[in-house]
Amino acid sequence: MKKRIPLCSRCFFCGETAETVVHLFIHCKVTSQLWRLFLCLKNISWSMPGKIAEALHSWEEKGVHAKNRNNWRIVPASIW
């Protein structure tokens, strides 16, 4: 409860588990589906790591040779 407003601890998107940063960005089925959609559309083979910092590091490594690195770097933030 924050400022006398009851808050639900479940994920806003999937409603299946506690809403944590790691769940929202990595494990939520809605977020995972967005990642799969993007990767499929771009024909990219990539495995989502278990931690946010690892995901960002891995994504950066994957995009080393991207034509437009600025666009590449904004993808995680856009999905999240």
C-alpha positions in Angstrom: 0.0 0.0 0.0 1.4 3.3 -1.0 -0.2 6.6 0.2 -3.3 4.6 1.3 -3.8 3.2 -2.3 -3.7 -0.6 -2.4 -1.3 -1.8 -5.0 -1.4 -5.2 -6.5 2.0 -7.0 -6.4 1.2 -9.1 -9.5 2.7 -8.2 -12.9 0.5 -5.7 -14.7 1.0 -7.4 -18.0 0.7 -11.1 -17.3 -0.8 -11.2 -13.8 1.0 -14.4 -13.1 3.8 -13.5 -10.6 5.2 -10.7 -8.5 6.1 -7.6 -10.5 9.8 -7.1 -10.2 12.2 -5.3 -12.6 13.8 -8.6 -13.7 10.3 -10.2 -14.3 9.1 -7.2 -16.3 12.2 -6.9 -18.5 13.3 -10.6 -18.8 10.7 -13.2 -17.7 7.3 -11.7 -18.3 5.5 -13.7 -21.1 4.3 -10.4 -22.7 7.8 -8.9 -22.8 9.3 -12.2 -24.0 6.7 -12.3 -26.8 7.7 -8.8 -27.9 11.4 -9.8 -28.0 10.5 -13.0 -30.0 8.5 -11.0 -32.5 11.3 -8.4 -33.1 14.0 -11.1 -33.4 11.9 -13.1 -35.8 11.1 -10.1 -38.0 14.8 -9.2 -38.2 15.9 -12.9 -38.5 18.2 -12.6 -35.5 19.3 -15.6 -33.4 19.7 -14.5 -29.8 19.1 -16.1 -26.4 17.8 -13.9 -23.6 20.1 -14.0 -20.5 18.8 -14.3 -17.0 19.7 -10.8 -15.8 19.1 -7.3 -17.1 22.8 -6.3 -17.1 23.7 -9.5 -19.0 20.9 -8.9 -21.5 22.2 -5.3 -22.3 25.8 -6.5 -22.5 24.9 -9.4 -24.8 22.7 -7.1 -26.9 25.6 -4.6 -27.3 27.9 -7.4 -28.3 25.4 -8.7 -30.9 25.2 -5.2 -32.4 28.9 -4.5 -32.8 28.6 -4.7 -36.6 25.1 -3.2 -36.9 24.8 -0.7 -39.7 23.2 1.9 -37.4 24.3 1.3 -33.8 22.2 4.0 -32.4 19.0 2.3 -33.7 20.4 -1.0 -32.4 21.0 0.3 -28.9 17.5 1.7 -28.6 15.7 -1.6 -29.2 15.9 -3.0 -25.6 14.5 0.3 -24.2 11.8 0.4 -26.9 10.7 -3.2 -26.0 10.9 -2.7 -22.3 
